[in-house]
Amino acid sequence: MSKKDGKSKAEKAEKKARKEAGEAKGFLARVYVALKPTVNDPEGLTIANALGSLGFDGVEGVRSGKYFQVRLRAADAKAAAEQVDQMCSRLLANPVIETYEFELEKA
């Protein structure tokens, strides 16, 4: 096999990868992360107290959390959901003390 043949195969592989990436669809994931119910939430308590002092007497409790918007490309919705689930479990949420859920839509 000559160098030219090797380069030709590499070029074909790169072209195939670009084509597959071009076929990927854009998705938007809305990720909601919250503390588990058994975990103390001092930020939520502070917010609840502040709302009470502002005259919102009907507030019985507040739980704080995090919200992320993640734009990504994937072959289909199932692949996108799998990626977002991995993102959440590995970085966006601490599975020991937090729960997460997400919504996925085409971007």
Contacts in CASP RR format, 6 or more apart in sequence:
PFRMAT RR
TARGET T0000
AUTHOR 0000-0000-0000
METHOD contacts of the structure
MODEL  1
MSKKDGKSKAEKAEKKARKEAGEAKGFLARVYVALKPTVNDPEGLTIANA
LGSLGFDGVEGVRSGKYFQVRLRAADAKAAAEQVDQMCSRLLANPVIETY
EFELEKA
20 75 0 8 1.000
21 73 0 8 1.000
23 75 0 8 1.000
24 73 0 8 1.000
24 74 0 8 1.000
24 75 0 8 1.000
25 73 0 8 1.000
25 74 0 8 1.000
25 75 0 8 1.000
25 76 0 8 1.000
25 80 0 8 1.000
25 106 0 8 1.000
26 71 0 8 1.000
26 72 0 8 1.000
26 73 0 8 1.000
26 74 0 8 1.000
26 80 0 8 1.000
26 106 0 8 1.000
26 107 0 8 1.000
27 71 0 8 1.000
27 72 0 8 1.000
27 73 0 8 1.000
27 74 0 8 1.000
27 77 0 8 1.000
27 80 0 8 1.000
27 104 0 8 1.000
27 105 0 8 1.000
27 106 0 8 1.000
27 107 0 8 1.000
28 69 0 8 1.000
28 70 0 8 1.000
28 71 0 8 1.000
28 104 0 8 1.000
28 105 0 8 1.000
28 106 0 8 1.000
28 107 0 8 1.000
29 68 0 8 1.000
29 69 0 8 1.000
29 70 0 8 1.000
29 71 0 8 1.000
29 72 0 8 1.000
29 80 0 8 1.000
29 84 0 8 1.000
29 102 0 8 1.000
29 103 0 8 1.000
29 104 0 8 1.000
30 67 0 8 1.000
30 68 0 8 1.000
30 69 0 8 1.000
30 102 0 8 1.000
30 103 0 8 1.000
30 104 0 8 1.000
30 105 0 8 1.000
31 67 0 8 1.000
31 68 0 8 1.000
31 69 0 8 1.000
31 70 0 8 1.000
31 84 0 8 1.000
31 87 0 8 1.000
31 88 0 8 1.000
31 92 0 8 1.000
31 100 0 8 1.000
31 101 0 8 1.000
31 102 0 8 1.000
32 65 0 8 1.000
32 66 0 8 1.000
32 67 0 8 1.000
32 100 0 8 1.000
32 101 0 8 1.000
32 102 0 8 1.000
33 65 0 8 1.000
33 66 0 8 1.000
33 67 0 8 1.000
33 68 0 8 1.000
33 88 0 8 1.000
33 92 0 8 1.000
33 93 0 8 1.000
33 98 0 8 1.000
33 99 0 8 1.000
33 100 0 8 1.000
34 63 0 8 1.000
34 64 0 8 1.000
34 65 0 8 1.000
34 66 0 8 1.000
34 98 0 8 1.000
34 99 0 8 1.000
34 100 0 8 1.000
35 41 0 8 1.000
35 63 0 8 1.000
35 64 0 8 1.000
35 65 0 8 1.000
35 97 0 8 1.000
35 98 0 8 1.000
35 99 0 8 1.000
36 97 0 8 1.000
36 98 0 8 1.000
36 99 0 8 1.000
39 97 0 8 1.000
39 98 0 8 1.000
41 62 0 8 1.000
41 63 0 8 1.000
41 64 0 8 1.000
43 64 0 8 1.000
44 61 0 8 1.000
44 62 0 8 1.000
44 63 0 8 1.000
44 64 0 8 1.000
45 62 0 8 1.000
47 62 0 8 1.000
47 64 0 8 1.000
48 59 0 8 1.000
48 61 0 8 1.000
48 62 0 8 1.000
51 59 0 8 1.000
51 62 0 8 1.000
52 58 0 8 1.000
52 59 0 8 1.000
66 92 0 8 1.000
68 92 0 8 1.000
70 84 0 8 1.000
70 87 0 8 1.000
71 107 0 8 1.000
72 80 0 8 1.000
72 83 0 8 1.000
72 84 0 8 1.000
74 80 0 8 1.000
74 83 0 8 1.000
77 104 0 8 1.000
77 106 0 8 1.000
80 104 0 8 1.000
81 102 0 8 1.000
81 104 0 8 1.000
84 102 0 8 1.000
84 104 0 8 1.000
85 102 0 8 1.000
88 100 0 8 1.000
88 102 0 8 1.000
89 95 0 8 1.000
89 100 0 8 1.000
92 100 0 8 1.000
93 99 0 8 1.000
93 100 0 8 1.000
END
